Amino acid sequence: MGLEIGELDYSLAHVPRRLPVVYSRDEITAIMGHLHGTYRLQVGLMYGTGIRSAELLSLRVKDVDFGSNNVFVYRGKGSKDRTTMLPQRLIPSLKRQIEKVKKLHDQDKEEGYGDVYLPDALSRKFPNAARELGWQYLFPASKIGKDPRSGILRRHHLHASALAKKIRQAVRGAGINKPARSHSFRHSFATHLLESGYDLRTIQELLGHSDVSTTEIYTHVINRGGKGVLSPADSLAV
């Protein structure tokens, strides 16, 4: 506006850091008992790998590597790539899921569809990749829909709201009086690894945190109430 404002004197607003909502191992078991099929597998992957719900739903068939026991996360938060472990107990369910994706993809191709959305310029660099099984979403949507970017009719991945609804139902069904959040399975993954003796640096890499200080928040919620200090009330004789 052409006004002389001089030298500004200010400090950035402080954003308070909230403690994460973490489910205990028993609570995880109870929640899983109220989930079935695809949703049970999805929650198992979030808890077993530490990936975010958006990263989970963006997984492609090719991102699950049974040979190296890795799950590859591409373009995660901050557009960063990373790997995390593949839980061995989920391998049979994952193979069944991939077989379901293959049958659905074959059906789509027969009906004149079968092209999946490819990120960045991959569709131009690899024009045939969109129809390959490896690039199909690991958790595809139940229906063909119109891509809002291009208007093309194709199958996207499952919507996050459907997963969130199932998690709410499972947490309530398990009688757990904590917020029902998909992100809590990621928090539980990190906390339980820390309780098991894994170092912060390893957990930081698995979570994809840029700074270890972000990972340190889990040291405040590990299963040692009061940071492992015995309460004086617990030493009373009465």
N, C-alpha and C positions, 0 to 999 in steps of 0.2 A: 504493500500500500504506500510505499515511499516514506514510511515513518522511521525515524532514527530510534532504535530500541536500546542501544548501548550494550554493555556487557551483562549477559544473563548470569544470575547466581542461583543455581538450583541443584537439587540432588534427585536421583532416580527414586521413584516410589518403591518401597520394599514390598515384595510379594511374599507373604507368609508361606512357609513350607508345612503342608499338612501331613500327618502320619498316614501311611497307606492302610487300606482295609485288607487284612490278611486272614485267610481261612486256615484253621489248623488241619493237620492231616486227617483227623477223624471227620471234620466238617467237609473236607474234600470228598472223602469216601461216601458220606451221606448224600452230598449233592449229586455225585455221579450215579448213585442208586436211583435217583429220580429223573435221570436222563436216558434216552434210548436212541439207537440208530445213529444218524449223522450228527445230531447235536451232542451226543455222548462223545463221539470221536473228536468233534471240534473243541469241546471243553478239555478233553484229555490232551489234545495238542497244545492248547494254551498253557495248561498247567505243566505239561511235560517238557515244553520247549522254551517257555517264557515269551512267546511272540504275542504281539498285540492283536486285538480282534480284527483290525483293518488289514494287518499283515497276514493273518490267517485266511481271511476271505480272498485275498489277492494271490494266494498260492496257486501255482500252476502244477500240473502233473509232473513236469520235469524237475520241479524244485525239491521233490522228495527223492533222495539218493539212497537206495537200499544197499548199494555196494560199499559206500563210505560211511553209512550210518549218519548222514547229515541232512538237515533241512536247510535249504538256501533261502534267505530272505533278501529279495531285491527291492531297491527303492523303498526302504522302510522310512521311518520318521527321519526327517532331515535328508531324504534321498540317499541314505547310506545302505550299502550292501553288507551282509554278514552271514555267518553260518551258526547253527546251534545243533544240539544233539538230536538224534532220532530215537525216541523212546522205543525200546525193543518190544514191549508188550503191546504197542499199537500197530506193529507191522502187519499182522494178519488183517486187522480192520482197514488199514490203509490200502492194502492190496485189493480187498473187496471193493473199497470205494473207487479205486482207479478202474476196476473192471466195470463198475456201474457207469462211470464217466465214459468209458469206451463205447458201451452199448448205446448210451444216450447220444454220443457224438455221431456214431454210425447212423442212427435214426435221423438226426438232424441233416446229415449229408444227403440221405435218401429223399428228404423233403425239401431239398434245395437251400438249406442253410449250412451251418458248420463252420463259418468264419468267426473267429473270436477276436475281440479287441486286442491290439498289440500296442504297447507303450512307445513313446518317442517316435523315432523314424524307422522302427523295425519292420513295419508293414511295407515300406519301400525297399529296404535293404534285403529283406527275406520275404518276397511276395507270396511264397507258398506256405510259410510258417503258420499262418492264421488257421489253416485247415488241419494241421498236424495235431495228433493226440497230446504230445508233450506240452503244447502251449495252451491246452484247454484248462479252464479253472478246475481245481481239485474239488471245489464245492459249487457246482453250477446251479443256477436258478432253475426253478421248476418249469418256467415258461420262457418262450422267446419274447424279447422286448425290443423296443426301438432305442437305438443308441442316440442319446440327446445331442452328441457332438456331430454325428454324421447323418443321423436319420436312418441308418442301416438296421434292418431287423436281424438280431442275433441273440445268442444266449450269454448273459452276463453271469456274475457269481451271485450266490445267495445274499439277500439284504441283511445288513447288520441288525435291523430291528427285530427280525425273526429270531435270531440267536439271543438277543437281549431279553426277549419275552420268555423264551424257554429257560434261561438262567434265572429270571425272577421267579418263575413257577417252581423250579427245582429247589432254590434256596428257601422259599416259603414252605414247600413240601417237606423239606428236611428239618423244619423247625428251627432254623438258624436266625438269630436276631441281630444280623449284621446287614448292611446294605448289599443288595444283589447287583454286583458289577462285574462285567467281563474282565475288566482290567485287574480285578482282585486275584485272578488266577495267575497273572504275570507276577504280581506282588508276592503271592504265596510261593511261586517257583523260586524266586530270589531269596526269600526268607528261609525257606526250608533247605536250600543249598548252603546258606550261611550257617544254619544250625548244624548241618552235617559236617562242617569244618572246611568247606571250600573258601578260598581266599577272595577278597573283594575284587581283585584285578580280573580273575577268571570270570566272576559273575558279571562284572562290568562289560566284558567282551561279549558274553552270551546275550546280554540285554541290549547291547548296542549303544550304551551311554557314552557320550563324548568325554565326560568328566567323572572321575571316580567319586567325587563329592555327591553326585546324584545317587550313586549306588549306596553310599554310606547311610542313607535314610533307613535302610533295612536293619542296621545295627540297633535301631531304637525299638524294633518290634519283634525281635527274635524271642523264642519261647523261653526266656529267662526273665520273668517279671522283675522290674526294678533293677535291670542291668545286672542281675545275678546277685544282688545284695540281699541278705536275709533280713526280713522285716523284724523289728524288735518285738512286735506282737506275737510272732511265731516262736519266740523263745520263752514266753510266759509259761509258768507251771500250771496255771488255772485256765 
